[in-house]
Amino acid sequence: MRVPKIRKRWAIVGASAAILAICAWIHLWFALGVIVVAGAAFVAKRYRIELRGGKAVAAQSASLLQSVAHAITPRSAADPTDTKGLVEEMLAQGRYALLLRKQVVSNLSDEQFERAREALSESMALVPEGEVALGPIDQALEDGKLDNEELALHEGKIVRVSALFLDRFPVTNLQFKEFVDGGGYEQMSIWDPHIWPAVLDFVDQTGAHGPRMWKHGRCEKGHEQHPVVGVSWYEAAAYARWVGKRLPTDAEWVKAGSWPVPLSPTSRMQRKYPWGDSMDRGRCNLWGSGPGRVVAVTDYAQGVSVGGIRQLIGNVWEWTSTNFGAGALHGGDFSLPSPMKSLRGGAFDTYFENQASCHFQSGEKPVARKHNVGFRCAVSMCDLVLAQVSVTDAVGPAAELHEHDKQEVAA
């Protein structure tokens, strides 16, 4: 039996329509699948999440998302109207130096004041007022004795330093995390205005705010007490302001390490290393004598300075607030194609011994985020209230400063 041609044509049309409908349905789901996959790929690329099969995917994804959320969400701030709560939060963050400043100390109870002062004593060492010789003076040193005539021959100079407190240890990853979690990268008031456009570029390996070596806003597990590295000079300066301190000047750093002792109006004893005048590789983490990596700030305790300051030599270079070469030689500052900041102390990968002394100055661009550069903080003694006095004697009428103090603490 033959099927009429018209029926045959309608059958073909119907079959074609059904096929088209099925294809359209498949394409719709395919398109949706493409969108979902593209979105997942974007998230994976943005947060570097690896997509794997199996039951581990859900647990790993949840853990990574929690890490990312924690990294990009600052710690909840205390109620700005709760002065006691703000002070307690700042003590927990290690911002005791800010609490002891004349403008803020009136907000502390007697008990909080004592805790802040104890934290200062435990974490920072006093560097007394006095003179220090700077410049390429290694050849002028003989048995640690340095006189003005010999110093002049080697183009050194003498700088007078006021009394200050200097961190006993380099700033650690754990301490810097308080700054990150406290929203330090979002508080533009503590950053140099001309670097504001670049702050968004100061991120870790996953795009979260933090040092270059971190991931998801935190350091490698087990490295909490290692010096923070991979931070620019601007990040170090912002952290210092956040805790109520500053970066030490070049002269302050050298004085803390070399610990000059005046012998006469024209001569002084000045150490080449914090422990004396001879290199002792057992006291510092340098190339060839250390493990070949950064170590905890509590290691190499034998290298402590006379004033009780650790790791001034070795482990990591340290930023200072001074421009590289500024005033170190007769004839003024160096002429550099781009500004550089002074670095002191040498690092775990420093090969030449003459670069790991109290007197050697290196330099680096302030935006550099090197694997072997960290920092420590200082605060001038004259900027702190160190004894219990009345509020009026310390800072003036309390009523006039109360609201300002709350804003200062909240920041």
N, C-alpha and C positions, 0 to 999 in steps of 0.2 A: 504494500500500500504506500503510495507516495504522499508526502506531506505537502500541502499547498505552499507555494513560494511565499505568500504573504505571511502565513503563520511562521514559516521558517525565519523570515526577516525579523518578525516581532520576538521570536525566541532569542535570536542573536542579540537584538537590542536589549532585551531584558537581562540576558546573561552579562552583557557588557556593563549595563548599569549596576548590576549586583557586584561585579568585579570592581568597578570604580568606587562604589560605596565602601566595599571592604578595604580597598587600598587607601581611601580617604581616612577611614577609621584607624587603620594601621599608621598612616602618616601622622595623624593627630597625636596618637600615643607616642610615636617616634619623636615628634617635635617636642612633646612634653618631656620625654626622656632626655633629649638633647639639652633642654633648658635645665633640668635637674642636675645632669652630669656637669654641665658648664658651671652651674652655681656651686656644686661641690668642689669642682676643680679650682674655682676662684677662692673659696674658703681655704682649701688645702694650700694653695699658693700663698694666700695672705698670712696664714698662721702656721704654714709648714706642717700641716697635719698629713700623715701618711694614711692612705686608704688601703686597708687590708681586709681580707675575708676572715670569717670565723667569728667566734663569740668575743674575741679580744677587742673587736672594733668598738663596740659600745662603751666598754669600760675605759679604753684608751682615749676615745674621743671625749668622753665626759671629763676625764682627768685633765686633758689638754685644754678643754674649754674653760674649766675652772681655773687653771693656771693663767690663761689669757685674761679672763675676767678679773682675776686678782691683780694682774699686772697693770691693767689699764684703768682700774677703779681705785682711786686713792682711799686710804683709810678714813673712816668716818671721823670728822673733826668733833671735838667736844663742843658743847653749847657755848657760843661766844659770851653769853651773859654769866656763865658759871666760871668765875675766876679760879676757884679752887680746882675745878676739874681741868681747866686749861693748864694750870701749873703742874698738876699730876701727870698729864699727858706729855708735857715737855720734859719732865724729869725722866719719864720712861723712854723718850726719844733721844736722851743724851744732850739736851739743849740747856744744860745747867749754866753755861757761860752767858747765854742771853738772859736767863733769870737773874743773874748776879749783876747785870748792868744797872747803872744808876737810874735809868728811866723806867725800869721794870721791877726792881727789887721791892718796892713798896707793896706789891701785890702778894708777897710771900708771907706765910705764917712763920713763926720762929722755928718750928719743926722743919718746914720746907726749906727755909734758908740754910739750916744746918746740913740738910741732905744735899743741897746744891753745892755748898762749900766743900763737903766731904768728897763729892764726885769730882770737883775741880782738883782737889789735892791728890786723889787716886789716879786721875787720868792725865794730868798735866804736871810738868816740872817747871820750877822757877829758874829762869835764866837771868842772873843779876845784871845790873847796869854796869857798863864799862866799855873799854876800847877793844877793837879787834882789827887785825891786819888782813887786808884783802889783796887779791891779785896773784900773779904767778910767782909765789914766794917760796916754793919748795927748796930752791937752791940757796935761799938766804937762811934757811933754818940749820942751826948747828947745835945738836943736843937740846933742841927745843927752844933755844934762846934766840930772840929776834930783836935787834936794835934798829932804831930809826934810820941810821945811815945805810946799813946793809939793806934795809927794806927799800929805800929810795933807789939804790943801785939796780934793784930787780923790778922797778916800776910798780911796786905795791903802794897801797895807801892805807891810812888808819881811819876807821869810822867809829864813832861813839854810838852805842846802842843803849836805849832805855830798858828798864826792867820789863820782862814779859814772861808769860807762861807759854810753854810749847808742849804739844802732845807728846806723851811718853812713847807712843807707838804710831806708826802710819795708820791712817783711816782704813778700817777693814770693810770687807764686803757687807758684813752684818750691819755696821753703822751706816753705810751708804744706802742700804735698803730702807732704813727708817726715812731717809730723805726722799727716796723714790715713792714709798708707800704714803708718805705725808704730802704728796702732791708737789714736791719741789720743782719738777719740770713744768708745772703749770703756773707757778707763782712768779710772774715776770718782774715783780719789784725787787727780787734778789739777783736778777741777771743784769749784766752790762747791757744797756739799751741797744748798742750797735750790733750785738750778737743775737737779738731777738729773732730775726728771720732764720737763723741757723739752728735754733733750739730744737725744731722739729726733726732735724737730721741726727740729733744725738740719741740714737736708739741702739738696742742690742741686736743680736743675730736674728731675732724673730720680729723685729719692728716695734717692740715695746720700749718705752722710755727706760734708759739705763746704760751702764757701761758697755762698751763694744763687745766684750767677751761673754756677757750674760746671755741667757735665753729665757724668754717668757717673764722678764722682769726680775730675775733672780740669778744668783751665781751658781756654779756647779756645786752639787751636794758635797759637803765635807770641806768646802773652801770658805766657810763663813768667817773664819779668823785670819784669812789671808789678806794682804793689802789689796784694796780695790785698785785695779789697773784698767787701761782702756778708757780713761776719762780725760777730756781736754782740760786745758787750764781754766776755761770758762766754767766747766762743770765743777771743778775743784773750788773755784772762787764762790760759786753759787752755794755749794754745800756749806762752805765756811760761814757765809753770811747767815744761812738758815739756822745754824747752831749758835750764832752770836759770836763767831770768831772771825779770823781772816787768814790768808796765807802769810807765812813768815817772809820777811825781806831776806835778801841774799846775805846781808851782814848778820842778821839775827840767827840764821841757820848756821853760818860758819862759827859764830861765837858759841852757840850751844854745843857744837861738836869739838871745837879746838880748845875751849875753856881757857882763855888767856889769863895769865896771872902777872900783874905788873911787878917788875923787879926794881925799876927806877923810873923817873920821869921820861926816860928815853929808850927803855928796853922792857921786854916782857917775855915770859915763857908762853909758848903757844904750841899746842900739840898738833902733830900732823894727822893723827887718827884719834878717835874718841878715847881709846885706851892707852895711848902713848905715842912714841915717835917711830916705832917699827911696825911694819906690816905683819899681821898675824892672821893667816887665812882661816884659822880655826874659830875666829871671832866674827866672821862675816860670810855671807852667801855670795860668792863670786864665781866666775868661770874657772873650771878646773878644780875647785875646792868644795863646791857645793853640789847639790843633786841635779843641777841643770834646769831648775824651775823655781818659781816663786814658792816660798814656804810661809808658814804662819808667823804672825808678828811677834809671837812669844819665843820663837826659836833664836838661837845664837845670843843667848843672854849674856855671854862673856864679853860681847862687844859693847856693852852699855857705857854711856858717857859718864863723866864725873858727876853730872847733874841728874843722872838716872834716866836717860833717854835711850831707847833701844833702836837698833837697826838704822842709824844715821848713815852707815856705810854698808853697801850691798843690799841684796834682795830686790829693791826697786829704786829707780831714780825718783826724786821728789821735786815737784813744782815749787817755785818761790814766786813772790809777787813782783820781783825785779826783772827789768828787761835784760836780756843776755848782753853781757859786756858793759852794762851801764856803770860808769864811774870806776870800773875795776882797774883801768890802766890810766896813766897820765895821758892827757890829750882828749879825754871825754869819751863819749859813747862810740861804738862801732857804727859804721854806715852799712846797713843791711838792706837787701832788696825787699824783704818783707820782715815785719816785726817778729822777734823771737823772745821767749821767756826763759829765764835761767832755770837750769836743772842742777841738782846737787846729789852726791852720794854714791853714784854707781849702782849697778843692778846685778842680778844673778848671772847675766850673760856678758858682764863687763870683763874684757880680756886683759887690758893693760892696768897694772897696779897703780900707775901714776894718776889714773882717772878715778880711782877709788880712795880718795883722801878728802880731808876736810877743806882743802884749798882749791881743788879742781872744779872749774865751772864748765858745764856743758849748756847747750841751748836747744830749743825746739819751738816750732810754730805753735801758738797757743791753741789752735784748733786740732792739733794732732792728738790721736787717741791710741797711744802705743801700748803694747803688751807688757812693757817693762817700766812703765811710768805711773807712779802713784803720788800721794801727797800726805802731809800732816798739817795741822792747823795751829795758829798762835792767837794770843789775845794780849793786849797791852795791860800791864798791871794797873795802870792809872784809870782804866776804863771799868774796873770792877769794884764792887763794894764787898770787902772781905771781913768786915767786923760788924757786929750788931750795933746799929746806931738808930736814932729816931728817924722816922720818915722825913721830917722837915730838914734835918741835917744832911741826909743822904741825897734827896732829890727835890727838895722844895715842898710847897704845899701839896699834900696828897690829893685833895679834892680836885685840884686843877689838872692833875695828871692821870686821874683814875680812868677816864674813858680812853685816853691815848694809850695807857698801859694795856688795856684790854685788847685794843686793836693790834698793838705790838705783839702781844702774846698769841693772839689768834692767827697772826701772819706766820 
